[in-house]
Amino acid sequence: MSTQVLVLGGGYAGVMAANHLAGSDGVSVTLVNPRPQFVERLRLHQLASGTGEALHDYAEVLAPTVRLVVDEAARIDVARARVVLAGGDELAYDWLVYAVGSRWADGGVPGVAEHALPVSTFEAAARLREALEAAPDAPVVVVGGGSTGIETAAELADSGRVVTLVCGGLLAPTFHPRARRSLARQLARLGVTVLEGSRVTRVGEGSAVLDDGRELVGLPVWATGFQVSDLASRSGLTTDAEGRLLTDETLTSVDDERVVGAGDAVAPSGVPLRASCQAALPLALRAAETVLARLAGRTPEPLDNRFLGQCVSLGRRAGTFQVSHADDTAVGLFVPGRAGGLLKEQVTRQVLQSLVHEAHRAGSARFPSSSARARVLARAQQVTAAEAQAKVVA
Ligand SMILES: Cc1cc2nc3c(=O)[nH]c(=O)nc-3n(C[C@H](O)[C@H](O)[C@H](O)COP(=O)(O)OP(=O)(O)OC[C@H]3O[C@@H](n4cnc5c(N)ncnc54)[C@H](O)[C@@H]3O)c2cc1C
């Protein structure tokens, strides 16, 4: 009898893990995803703006031997090693890969759930595209000064929209100050009005109110960061405060050796990596390797991925590639303008290609490694200790 691996979530992490595992003898892989197509999330701002599409048939990216079940996991019954699906069926597993990704977060701001137009899931981006098409001359207020907000604001401005970008704090806070200044210049050239230091405190139908009382009229586009599913906590699995599955550095759940996690939905050692494909893909390989190691009676290896940088597109003709240290902190080196845009497009294509290659030749995907993770964990420990000390003093 073959070993049954069940993968929850058919995004970048789930597909990569499924493809890697499907290449092993004696392993049967089933992947559960609510949509029958793969969503290329890296292109959702393009889908919303009408400058690109984001759906691919799973036949393009998934190994042919992986069984696809189109449904949603409603609960994980760890004691019985089964997953209850929203449609009522149950699937048994020997090993479970938890890779349910993330979606938009309303940040507790009144009016967001009713009136804002998020961009970070396929359904939301498609709704945003419809709203934009229905109001071709309407200005747009994009909320969120991180990569998703910047890319969405730039894409819309490049398509001829009047766009205001409300950053909440700094524009691109994780970029180096020099790269941030360059981004501000590039956004200004596209005609985007950037409001740093202003926060949106309420969203209405066709408007956003700032913390200083000003009301900005325009379609409110929500791009403030991601939130993960509560599936793990609902299922009684230990999570971090944000609901990510808590694992050790081999990506094994702290509750059950048979459950591993990857992508945006996990917090290894309680110190999550930046929500990104750059992390999701190596995490997926590590999670799959952990399962294979345990099957072979070997000790699984800890996480050893390294970051290379962050890239944003700025419309269809420009972008910025921010080079980083292996631990994901920005350095002073960056590639702006047309070359930055070409690099971003290249990276987006390569990410998809890595899934396609792994589908047909398991083991072909390779990602750079480093010992940076140990430094990240040591730093996180120091911060926790300092916070505990501060509490004692207070
Ligand atoms: C507009 C935009 C641009 C981005 N650009 C970049 C970029 O340039 N570089 C970068 O590194 N990152 C980028 N990101 C972030 C990146 O897309 C995510 O970090 C990445 O998708 C995480 O992969 P994942 O597999 O963990 O999650 P996802 O890709 O979100 O996949 C999760 C899958 O799980 C499914 N799912 C959810 N709940 C369940 C359930 N209960 N049962 C079964 N299935 C479920 C979802 O439908 C989805 O298919 C961008 C994101 C957005 C929105």
The ligand as an SDF file (V2000), in Angstrom:
LIG
                    3D

 53 58  0  0  0  0  0  0  0  0999 V2000
   -0.6260   41.3010   -5.9380 C   0  0  0  0  0  0  0  0  0  0  0  0
    0.4100   40.4550   -5.2410 C   0  0  0  0  0  0  0  0  0  0  0  0
    1.7410   40.5170   -5.6600 C   0  0  0  0  0  0  0  0  0  0  0  0
    2.7090   39.7300   -5.0430 C   0  0  0  0  0  0  0  0  0  0  0  0
    4.0020   39.8260   -5.4810 N   0  0  0  0  0  0  0  0  0  0  0  0
    4.9440   39.0670   -4.9080 C   0  0  0  0  0  0  0  0  0  0  0  0
    6.2990   39.0950   -5.3900 C   0  0  0  0  0  0  0  0  0  0  0  0
    6.6270   39.8430   -6.2910 O   0  0  0  0  0  0  0  0  0  0  0  0
    7.2110   38.2640   -4.8230 N   0  0  0  0  0  0  0  0  0  0  0  0
    6.8700   37.4120   -3.8160 C   0  0  0  0  0  0  0  0  0  0  0  0
    7.7560   36.6670   -3.3540 O   0  0  0  0  0  0  0  0  0  0  0  0
    5.6210   37.3720   -3.3170 N   0  0  0  0  0  0  0  0  0  0  0  0
    4.6390   38.1600   -3.8410 C   0  0  0  0  0  0  0  0  0  0  0  0
    3.3680   38.1120   -3.3590 N   0  0  0  0  0  0  0  0  0  0  0  0
    3.0610   37.2480   -2.1930 C   0  0  0  0  0  0  0  0  0  0  0  0
    2.8480   35.8100   -2.6510 C   0  0  0  0  0  0  0  0  0  0  0  0
    1.8470   35.7800   -3.6410 O   0  0  0  0  0  0  0  0  0  0  0  0
    2.4470   34.9160   -1.4850 C   0  0  0  0  0  0  0  0  0  0  0  0
    3.3880   35.0510   -0.4590 O   0  0  0  0  0  0  0  0  0  0  0  0
    2.3730   33.4770   -1.9730 C   0  0  0  0  0  0  0  0  0  0  0  0
    1.2580   33.3430   -2.8140 O   0  0  0  0  0  0  0  0  0  0  0  0
    2.3120   32.4830   -0.8200 C   0  0  0  0  0  0  0  0  0  0  0  0
    2.1630   31.1920   -1.3390 O   0  0  0  0  0  0  0  0  0  0  0  0
    1.2760   30.1180   -0.5700 P   0  0  0  0  0  0  0  0  0  0  0  0
    1.2840   28.8870   -1.4020 O   0  0  0  0  0  0  0  0  0  0  0  0
    1.6590   30.0560    0.8380 O   0  0  0  0  0  0  0  0  0  0  0  0
   -0.2010   30.7360   -0.5820 O   0  0  0  0  0  0  0  0  0  0  0  0
   -1.2120   30.9940   -1.7760 P   0  0  0  0  0  0  0  0  0  0  0  0
   -0.5240   31.2830   -3.0350 O   0  0  0  0  0  0  0  0  0  0  0  0
   -2.1540   32.0090   -1.2150 O   0  0  0  0  0  0  0  0  0  0  0  0
   -1.9830   29.6160   -1.9410 O   0  0  0  0  0  0  0  0  0  0  0  0
   -2.8260   29.0940   -0.9470 C   0  0  0  0  0  0  0  0  0  0  0  0
   -3.8740   28.2250   -1.6220 C   0  0  0  0  0  0  0  0  0  0  0  0
   -4.6150   27.5610   -0.5960 O   0  0  0  0  0  0  0  0  0  0  0  0
   -5.9900   27.6020   -0.9210 C   0  0  0  0  0  0  0  0  0  0  0  0
   -6.7720   27.4430    0.3150 N   0  0  0  0  0  0  0  0  0  0  0  0
   -7.0690   28.3740    1.2480 C   0  0  0  0  0  0  0  0  0  0  0  0
   -7.8030   27.8450    2.2460 N   0  0  0  0  0  0  0  0  0  0  0  0
   -7.9620   26.5260    1.9250 C   0  0  0  0  0  0  0  0  0  0  0  0
   -8.6280   25.4630    2.5690 C   0  0  0  0  0  0  0  0  0  0  0  0
   -9.2770   25.6110    3.7270 N   0  0  0  0  0  0  0  0  0  0  0  0
   -8.6030   24.2450    1.9450 N   0  0  0  0  0  0  0  0  0  0  0  0
   -7.9260   24.0540    0.7900 C   0  0  0  0  0  0  0  0  0  0  0  0
   -7.2910   25.0610    0.1550 N   0  0  0  0  0  0  0  0  0  0  0  0
   -7.3000   26.2650    0.7150 C   0  0  0  0  0  0  0  0  0  0  0  0
   -6.1480   28.9630   -1.5820 C   0  0  0  0  0  0  0  0  0  0  0  0
   -7.3410   29.0270   -2.3460 O   0  0  0  0  0  0  0  0  0  0  0  0
   -4.8780   29.0080   -2.4510 C   0  0  0  0  0  0  0  0  0  0  0  0
   -5.0810   28.3860   -3.6800 O   0  0  0  0  0  0  0  0  0  0  0  0
    2.3540   38.8790   -3.9640 C   0  0  0  0  0  0  0  0  0  0  0  0
    1.0240   38.8040   -3.5400 C   0  0  0  0  0  0  0  0  0  0  0  0
    0.0540   39.5860   -4.1700 C   0  0  0  0  0  0  0  0  0  0  0  0
   -1.3730   39.4980   -3.7040 C   0  0  0  0  0  0  0  0  0  0  0  0
  1  2  1  0
  2  3  1  0
  2 52  2  0
  3  4  2  0
  4  5  1  0
  4 50  1  0
  5  6  2  0
  6  7  1  0
  6 13  1  0
  7  8  2  0
  7  9  1  0
  9 10  1  0
 10 11  2  0
 10 12  1  0
 12 13  2  0
 13 14  1  0
 14 15  1  0
 14 50  1  0
 15 16  1  0
 16 17  1  0
 16 18  1  0
 18 19  1  0
 18 20  1  0
 20 21  1  0
 20 22  1  0
 22 23  1  0
 23 24  1  0
 24 25  2  0
 24 26  1  0
 24 27  1  0
 27 28  1  0
 28 29  2  0
 28 30  1  0
 28 31  1  0
 31 32  1  0
 32 33  1  0
 33 34  1  0
 33 48  1  0
 34 35  1  0
 35 36  1  0
 35 46  1  0
 36 37  1  0
 36 45  1  0
 37 38  2  0
 38 39  1  0
 39 40  1  0
 39 45  2  0
 40 41  1  0
 40 42  2  0
 42 43  1  0
 43 44  2  0
 44 45  1  0
 46 47  1  0
 46 48  1  0
 48 49  1  0
 50 51  2  0
 51 52  1  0
 52 53  1  0
M  END
$$$$
